[in-house]
Amino acid sequence: MKLFSETKHYLSVYRKFISTSVSEATSFRTSFILMIFMDIFFFLSAILTVDFIYDHVATIGSWKRPQLMFFISFMLTVDHLHMLLLSHNFWRFSDDLKSGNLDFTLLRPLSSIFIVFFRYFKPSSIPNSFISTGTLIYFGMQNGFGPTQWILLPFLVILAFILLALLEFIISCAMFWLVEGLGINFLRMQMQQLSRWPDFIYGYFTKKLLTFGVPVLLIGSGPVHFLLDINNWPYLLGMIVSCIGCFYFLIFLWNRGLNHYDSASS
C-alpha cells in the first residue's frame, strides 16, 4: 500500500514536471518548431546513412540489411526516449551545481535523483515518437518477428533505456567532484556513440571491456541479439544483471557525491 501511494505521488509530481516543461517550450514557438524538425532530421539522417552503406555491400559482419537496420531503429528508439525524458536534465544538473541551485532540490521531500534527472521533459521530441515506432515495427516485420518477439520488444526497449540512463547517471556523478560539467557531458555523449553500433564491429578486447567492464554494448546489442535469436538469452541475463549492479553503484556514488557537495551559494 505504501509503495502504491508513493508511486502515485511521484507520478503526480512528474505530471507537473511535464506540464511545466510543455508551457516553457511552447512559449517560444519558432524555437519549438525548429526543434521538432531537428529531431526528425537527426532520425532520418541516421537511418539513411546506414541504409546507404548497403547499396555497396551485402552484409556487415554477419548481418544483412534488415538485421542491422532493425538494430539502428532499436537504438534510435532508445535515443528518442532519452531525448524526450532525460537529455535536458544533464546540462541543467551541471548548471545547478555551479550556481548552487542544487540546494533547493535537496530540500524537497523527494528523491534527489528523481528531481535532478527527470525534472525537464522535452515536448518537441513527441512527434518523433510516431516515426521511431513505425520504423522499428517496419524492420521488425522485415526480420519476420513472431508473437514472442513482438511481446518482448517494448519491454526490451525500456530495459535498454534503463541501462543507458543508469550508466549516464553514474558518469554524471563525476560532476560533484569536477564541478565543470561540460567535459563530463561530452564524455557521456561519446558513450552513447559507442552503443549505437553492434558489438561485432569492435575488436576482441574492446568488445569484452565494453560488455563486461562498462556494459555500454549491452544497451543495443543485448536485446537485438536476443530478439533475432531467442537462444542468445545470456545477452538478456547480462542486461538484467548490469541494470541491478549499476543501480546499486549509482546509489552508492550519488550518496558519496552528496556528502562531498559544497554548495556554491554558501
KEKE-3310 file (N, C-alpha, C; in steps of 0.2 Angstrom, whole numbers, plus 5000, padded with zeros to 4 digits):
npx = (5004:5010:5020:5012:5005:5016:5021:5011:5011:5024:5021:5011:5019:5027:5019:5017:5029:5030:5020:5024:5036:5031:5024:5034:5042:5033:5032:5040:5038:5044:5056:5052:5046:5057:5065:5058:5059:5073:5075:5068:5075:5088:5085:5081:5092:5101:5096:5096:5109:5115:5108:5112:5125:5122:5120:5131:5137:5134:5133:5136:5148:5140:5127:5114:5105:5091:5093:5103:5097:5086:5093:5098:5086:5081:5090:5089:5076:5077:5086:5078:5068:5077:5080:5068:5065:5076:5087:5089:5091:5104:5112:5106:5109:5123:5123:5116:5124:5135:5130:5123:5110:5106:5104:5091:5084:5089:5082:5069:5055:5058:5065:5082:5088:5078:5072:5083:5086:5075:5067:5066:5057:5056:5046:5046:5051:5041:5033:5042:5040:5031:5037:5049:5044:5036:5046:5053:5044:5042:5055:5056:5046:5052:5061:5054:5047:5040:5025:5031:5043:5037:5029:5039:5047:5043:5046:5060:5065:5062:5070:5083:5084:5083:5096:5105:5101:5105:5119:5123:5119:5128:5140:5138:5138:5152:5152:5150:5163:5171:5165:5164:5154:5154:5164:5161:5148:5151:5159:5149:5140:5149:5149:5136:5138:5146:5138:5129:5132:5133:5140:5149:5157:5168:5185:5192:5196:5192:5178:5175:5179:5169:5158:5158:5165:5162:5146:5142:5139:5129:5118:5111:5115:5113:5098:5094:5102:5096:5082:5083:5088:5082:5089:5100:5099:5109:5113:5102:5101:5113:5110:5100:5107:5117:5109:5105:5117:5122:5112:5114:5127:5126:5118:5126:5137:5131:5127:5139:5143:5134:5138:5150:5147:5148:5140:5138:5132:5134)
npy = (4994:5006:5007:5009:5021:5030:5028:5034:5047:5051:5050:5060:5071:5071:5073:5086:5091:5088:5096:5109:5109:5108:5120:5130:5126:5128:5142:5148:5148:5147:5142:5130:5123:5122:5114:5102:5099:5097:5086:5076:5077:5072:5059:5053:5055:5047:5035:5034:5035:5023:5014:5018:5012:4999:4999:4996:4986:4968:4962:4967:4962:4948:4952:4955:4968:4970:4966:4974:4986:4985:4985:4998:5005:5001:5006:5020:5022:5020:5031:5041:5040:5044:5057:5063:5061:5063:5071:5085:5087:5083:5094:5104:5100:5101:5115:5119:5114:5122:5135:5134:5131:5118:5116:5119:5109:5098:5101:5097:5086:5073:5060:5064:5061:5058:5071:5078:5072:5070:5081:5090:5089:5085:5091:5094:5083:5074:5072:5064:5052:5044:5042:5034:5023:5018:5015:5005:4995:4992:4987:4976:4968:4965:4956:4946:4944:4934:4931:4931:4939:4951:4954:4954:4965:4979:4979:4976:4987:4997:4991:4993:5007:5010:5004:5012:5025:5023:5021:5034:5042:5038:5042:5055:5058:5061:5075:5081:5081:5087:5098:5107:5103:5102:5094:5081:5079:5079:5067:5058:5059:5053:5040:5036:5036:5025:5015:5014:5006:4989:4975:4967:4974:4979:4976:4961:4963:4976:4974:4965:4973:4983:4977:4969:4976:4990:4991:4996:4991:4982:4989:4990:4979:4968:4966:4966:4955:4945:4946:4943:4930:4919:4910:4917:4920:4923:4936:4944:4941:4946:4960:4962:4959:4969:4980:4979:4979:4992:5000:4999:5003:5017:5022:5021:5029:5042:5045:5047:5058:5068:5069:5075:5086:5104:5118:5130:5142:5145)
npz = (5000:5004:4994:4983:4986:4986:4973:4966:4971:4966:4952:4951:4954:4943:4932:4934:4931:4918:4913:4916:4908:4895:4894:4896:4884:4873:4874:4866:4851:4838:4840:4846:4835:4826:4834:4833:4819:4819:4827:4819:4808:4812:4815:4803:4795:4802:4800:4785:4782:4786:4778:4766:4765:4763:4749:4744:4750:4754:4766:4783:4794:4801:4798:4788:4778:4784:4797:4803:4800:4808:4821:4821:4821:4833:4842:4839:4844:4857:4860:4856:4867:4877:4873:4874:4888:4896:4892:4893:4906:4911:4907:4914:4927:4928:4928:4939:4949:4949:4951:4963:4964:4966:4980:4983:4977:4985:4996:4995:4998:4991:4981:4977:4966:4957:4955:4950:4938:4931:4930:4919:4904:4886:4876:4862:4856:4855:4842:4835:4840:4833:4821:4825:4831:4821:4811:4819:4820:4806:4802:4811:4806:4793:4798:4801:4813:4826:4837:4850:4850:4847:4858:4868:4863:4867:4881:4881:4874:4884:4895:4889:4888:4902:4906:4899:4904:4918:4917:4912:4922:4932:4926:4927:4940:4942:4941:4954:4959:4950:4946:4934:4921:4908:4901:4906:4901:4888:4887:4891:4880:4871:4875:4872:4858:4856:4859:4849:4839:4833:4843:4836:4828:4835:4841:4849:4863:4866:4864:4875:4886:4884:4886:4898:4907:4907:4903:4890:4877:4879:4879:4866:4858:4866:4868:4855:4849:4856:4852:4838:4839:4850:4857:4861:4875:4886:4883:4887:4901:4905:4903:4913:4925:4924:4925:4938:4945:4941:4946:4961:4962:4957:4967:4978:4974:4971:4984:4990:4982:4986:4999:4997:4991:4991:4993:4981:4984:4997)
capx = (5000:5014:5023:5007:5004:5022:5022:5006:5014:5029:5018:5008:5024:5030:5014:5018:5036:5028:5015:5029:5041:5027:5022:5040:5044:5029:5032:5045:5035:5048:5061:5049:5045:5064:5067:5054:5062:5079:5074:5066:5081:5093:5082:5081:5099:5105:5093:5098:5116:5116:5104:5116:5130:5120:5120:5138:5139:5128:5132:5141:5149:5136:5121:5111:5102:5086:5095:5107:5093:5082:5097:5099:5080:5080:5094:5086:5070:5080:5089:5072:5066:5082:5079:5061:5064:5082:5093:5090:5092:5111:5115:5104:5112:5129:5122:5114:5130:5140:5126:5121:5103:5105:5102:5084:5082:5090:5077:5062:5054:5058:5072:5086:5090:5072:5071:5088:5087:5068:5064:5064:5054:5057:5040:5047:5053:5035:5031:5047:5038:5027:5042:5053:5040:5034:5052:5055:5039:5043:5061:5054:5042:5056:5065:5050:5046:5034:5022:5035:5047:5033:5028:5045:5050:5043:5050:5067:5067:5063:5076:5089:5083:5085:5103:5108:5100:5109:5126:5124:5118:5134:5145:5136:5140:5158:5152:5151:5170:5174:5161:5163:5151:5155:5168:5158:5143:5153:5160:5143:5138:5153:5147:5131:5140:5149:5132:5124:5134:5133:5146:5153:5162:5173:5190:5190:5197:5187:5171:5175:5179:5163:5152:5158:5168:5157:5142:5139:5137:5123:5112:5108:5117:5110:5091:5093:5104:5091:5076:5085:5089:5080:5094:5105:5097:5114:5113:5097:5103:5118:5107:5097:5112:5120:5105:5105:5123:5123:5108:5117:5133:5123:5115:5132:5141:5127:5127:5146:5144:5131:5142:5156:5145:5149:5136:5141:5128:5136)
capy = (5000:5012:5008:5011:5028:5033:5029:5038:5053:5053:5051:5066:5076:5070:5076:5093:5092:5088:5102:5115:5109:5110:5128:5133:5125:5131:5149:5151:5144:5146:5138:5124:5120:5121:5108:5096:5097:5095:5079:5072:5076:5068:5052:5051:5055:5041:5029:5034:5034:5016:5011:5020:5008:4993:5000:4995:4979:4964:4961:4970:4957:4943:4954:4958:4974:4970:4965:4980:4992:4984:4987:5005:5008:5000:5011:5027:5022:5021:5038:5045:5041:5048:5064:5065:5061:5065:5075:5092:5087:5083:5100:5108:5097:5105:5122:5119:5113:5128:5141:5132:5129:5111:5116:5119:5102:5093:5102:5094:5079:5068:5058:5069:5058:5059:5078:5081:5069:5069:5087:5093:5085:5089:5090:5094:5076:5069:5070:5059:5045:5040:5039:5029:5017:5015:5012:4999:4990:4990:4982:4970:4964:4963:4951:4940:4943:4931:4934:4931:4944:4957:4955:4956:4971:4985:4978:4976:4994:5000:4989:4996:5014:5010:5003:5018:5030:5022:5022:5041:5045:5036:5046:5062:5059:5064:5082:5083:5082:5091:5104:5109:5098:5101:5088:5075:5078:5076:5060:5054:5058:5049:5034:5035:5034:5018:5010:5014:5001:4982:4973:4963:4979:4980:4971:4956:4966:4982:4971:4962:4979:4987:4972:4966:4981:4996:4987:5000:4987:4978:4993:4989:4973:4963:4965:4964:4948:4941:4946:4940:4923:4918:4906:4921:4923:4926:4943:4947:4940:4951:4966:4962:4959:4975:4985:4979:4982:4999:5004:5000:5008:5023:5024:5022:5035:5048:5047:5050:5064:5072:5071:5079:5093:5110:5122:5136:5148:5147)
capz = (5000:5004:4988:4978:4987:4984:4966:4964:4972:4961:4945:4951:4953:4936:4928:4935:4928:4911:4911:4916:4903:4889:4894:4894:4877:4868:4874:4861:4846:4832:4843:4847:4829:4824:4837:4830:4813:4821:4829:4814:4803:4815:4815:4796:4793:4805:4796:4778:4782:4786:4773:4760:4765:4760:4742:4742:4752:4755:4773:4788:4799:4799:4797:4781:4779:4788:4804:4805:4800:4815:4826:4821:4823:4840:4846:4838:4848:4864:4860:4856:4874:4881:4871:4877:4896:4901:4889:4896:4914:4912:4907:4920:4933:4928:4929:4946:4954:4949:4954:4970:4964:4969:4987:4983:4975:4990:5002:4993:5001:4985:4979:4973:4959:4953:4954:4946:4931:4927:4931:4912:4899:4880:4872:4854:4853:4854:4835:4833:4843:4828:4816:4828:4832:4814:4808:4822:4818:4799:4801:4814:4801:4788:4801:4802:4820:4828:4843:4856:4849:4847:4865:4871:4860:4871:4887:4879:4873:4891:4898:4886:4890:4909:4907:4896:4909:4924:4915:4911:4929:4935:4923:4929:4947:4942:4942:4961:4961:4945:4946:4927:4919:4900:4898:4908:4897:4881:4888:4891:4873:4867:4877:4868:4851:4856:4860:4843:4834:4836:4846:4832:4824:4839:4842:4854:4870:4866:4865:4881:4890:4884:4888:4905:4911:4906:4899:4885:4871:4880:4878:4860:4856:4871:4866:4847:4848:4859:4848:4832:4840:4857:4860:4864:4881:4890:4882:4891:4908:4906:4904:4919:4930:4923:4927:4945:4948:4940:4951:4967:4961:4957:4974:4982:4971:4972:4991:4991:4979:4990:5005:4995:4988:4995:4990:4978:4986:5004)
cpx = (5004:5018:5018:5006:5010:5023:5017:5008:5019:5026:5014:5013:5027:5025:5015:5024:5034:5024:5020:5033:5037:5026:5028:5042:5040:5028:5036:5043:5040:5054:5059:5048:5052:5066:5064:5057:5069:5079:5073:5072:5086:5091:5083:5088:5103:5102:5096:5105:5118:5113:5109:5122:5128:5119:5127:5141:5133:5127:5138:5142:5144:5129:5120:5107:5096:5088:5099:5102:5088:5086:5097:5092:5079:5084:5092:5080:5072:5083:5083:5069:5071:5081:5073:5061:5070:5086:5094:5092:5100:5114:5113:5107:5119:5128:5120:5119:5134:5136:5124:5113:5101:5103:5095:5081:5083:5085:5070:5061:5053:5065:5076:5087:5084:5071:5077:5088:5080:5064:5062:5062:5055:5051:5041:5049:5047:5033:5036:5045:5035:5032:5047:5050:5038:5040:5054:5050:5041:5049:5060:5050:5047:5060:5061:5048:5040:5031:5026:5040:5043:5031:5034:5048:5049:5046:5057:5069:5067:5069:5082:5089:5086:5093:5107:5107:5105:5117:5127:5123:5125:5139:5144:5138:5147:5158:5152:5158:5173:5171:5159:5160:5151:5158:5164:5152:5145:5156:5154:5140:5142:5151:5141:5133:5143:5143:5128:5127:5134:5140:5151:5158:5168:5178:5188:5191:5193:5180:5170:5174:5172:5157:5152:5161:5163:5152:5138:5136:5131:5117:5108:5109:5114:5103:5090:5096:5099:5084:5077:5086:5087:5085:5100:5103:5102:5114:5108:5098:5108:5115:5104:5102:5116:5116:5105:5111:5124:5118:5111:5123:5131:5121:5122:5136:5137:5127:5134:5146:5140:5135:5148:5154:5145:5145:5139:5138:5130:5143)
cpy = (5006:5013:5011:5019:5032:5034:5034:5046:5056:5054:5058:5072:5076:5074:5084:5095:5093:5095:5109:5115:5111:5117:5132:5132:5129:5139:5152:5146:5142:5141:5131:5120:5118:5114:5102:5094:5094:5087:5074:5071:5072:5061:5049:5051:5049:5035:5028:5033:5027:5012:5012:5015:5001:4993:4997:4988:4975:4963:4965:4965:4951:4945:4957:4965:4974:4970:4971:4986:4991:4987:4995:5008:5007:5005:5018:5028:5023:5028:5043:5046:5045:5055:5067:5066:5064:5070:5082:5092:5087:5090:5105:5106:5101:5112:5123:5118:5119:5134:5140:5131:5122:5111:5116:5112:5097:5095:5099:5087:5073:5066:5063:5067:5059:5066:5080:5078:5068:5075:5090:5088:5089:5087:5090:5087:5071:5067:5064:5052:5041:5038:5034:5023:5014:5012:5005:4993:4987:4985:4976:4965:4961:4957:4945:4939:4939:4934:4935:4937:4951:4959:4957:4963:4977:4985:4979:4984:4998:4998:4992:5003:5014:5009:5009:5024:5029:5023:5030:5044:5044:5041:5053:5063:5062:5072:5085:5084:5087:5098:5106:5103:5097:5095:5082:5074:5076:5069:5056:5053:5053:5041:5032:5033:5027:5013:5009:5010:4994:4980:4970:4968:4980:4974:4967:4960:4972:4979:4969:4968:4982:4983:4970:4972:4987:4993:4991:4996:4983:4982:4991:4981:4967:4961:4963:4957:4943:4940:4942:4932:4922:4914:4910:4924:4925:4934:4947:4946:4945:4958:4967:4963:4966:4981:4985:4981:4989:5003:5005:5004:5015:5026:5026:5029:5042:5050:5050:5057:5069:5074:5075:5086:5099:5116:5129:5143:5149:5151)
cpz = (5000:4998:4983:4979:4985:4977:4963:4965:4967:4954:4945:4950:4946:4931:4928:4931:4920:4909:4911:4910:4896:4889:4893:4887:4872:4869:4869:4854:4840:4834:4843:4840:4826:4827:4835:4824:4814:4823:4824:4809:4806:4814:4808:4793:4795:4801:4789:4777:4782:4780:4766:4760:4762:4752:4739:4744:4754:4763:4777:4794:4797:4798:4790:4783:4784:4796:4807:4805:4806:4821:4827:4823:4830:4844:4845:4843:4855:4865:4860:4864:4878:4879:4875:4885:4899:4898:4892:4903:4915:4912:4912:4926:4934:4930:4937:4951:4954:4952:4961:4970:4966:4976:4987:4981:4981:4996:5001:4995:4996:4984:4975:4966:4954:4951:4949:4939:4927:4928:4924:4907:4892:4875:4864:4851:4852:4847:4833:4835:4837:4823:4819:4829:4826:4811:4812:4820:4811:4798:4805:4810:4795:4791:4802:4809:4822:4834:4849:4856:4849:4854:4869:4869:4865:4878:4886:4878:4880:4895:4896:4888:4898:4910:4904:4901:4915:4922:4915:4918:4933:4933:4926:4936:4947:4943:4949:4962:4956:4944:4939:4924:4911:4898:4900:4903:4890:4882:4888:4884:4869:4869:4873:4861:4851:4856:4854:4837:4837:4838:4842:4828:4828:4839:4848:4861:4871:4868:4872:4886:4890:4885:4895:4909:4912:4901:4894:4879:4872:4879:4872:4858:4860:4868:4859:4846:4850:4855:4841:4833:4848:4861:4863:4871:4886:4889:4887:4899:4909:4907:4911:4925:4930:4926:4935:4948:4947:4945:4958:4967:4961:4964:4979:4980:4972:4979:4993:4988:4983:4997:5004:4993:4993:4991:4987:4981:4993:5004)
residu = (MET:LYS:LEU:PHE:SER:GLU:THR:LYS:HIS:TYR:LEU:SER:VAL:TYR:ARG:LYS:PHE:ILE:SER:THR:SER:VAL:SER:GLU:ALA:THR:SER:PHE:ARG:THR:SER:PHE:ILE:LEU:MET:ILE:PHE:MET:ASP:ILE:PHE:PHE:PHE:LEU:SER:ALA:ILE:LEU:THR:VAL:ASP:PHE:ILE:TYR:ASP:HIS:VAL:ALA:THR:ILE:GLY:SER:TRP:LYS:ARG:PRO:GLN:LEU:MET:PHE:PHE:ILE:SER:PHE:MET:LEU:THR:VAL:ASP:HIS:LEU:HIS:MET:LEU:LEU:LEU:SER:HIS:ASN:PHE:TRP:ARG:PHE:SER:ASP:ASP:LEU:LYS:SER:GLY:ASN:LEU:ASP:PHE:THR:LEU:LEU:ARG:PRO:LEU:SER:SER:ILE:PHE:ILE:VAL:PHE:PHE:ARG:TYR:PHE:LYS:PRO:SER:SER:ILE:PRO:ASN:SER:PHE:ILE:SER:THR:GLY:THR:LEU:ILE:TYR:PHE:GLY:MET:GLN:ASN:GLY:PHE:GLY:PRO:THR:GLN:TRP:ILE:LEU:LEU:PRO:PHE:LEU:VAL:ILE:LEU:ALA:PHE:ILE:LEU:LEU:ALA:LEU:LEU:GLU:PHE:ILE:ILE:SER:CYS:ALA:MET:PHE:TRP:LEU:VAL:GLU:GLY:LEU:GLY:ILE:ASN:PHE:LEU:ARG:MET:GLN:MET:GLN:GLN:LEU:SER:ARG:TRP:PRO:ASP:PHE:ILE:TYR:GLY:TYR:PHE:THR:LYS:LYS:LEU:LEU:THR:PHE:GLY:VAL:PRO:VAL:LEU:LEU:ILE:GLY:SER:GLY:PRO:VAL:HIS:PHE:LEU:LEU:ASP:ILE:ASN:ASN:TRP:PRO:TYR:LEU:LEU:GLY:MET:ILE:VAL:SER:CYS:ILE:GLY:CYS:PHE:TYR:PHE:LEU:ILE:PHE:LEU:TRP:ASN:ARG:GLY:LEU:ASN:HIS:TYR:ASP:SER:ALA:SER:SER)
# end
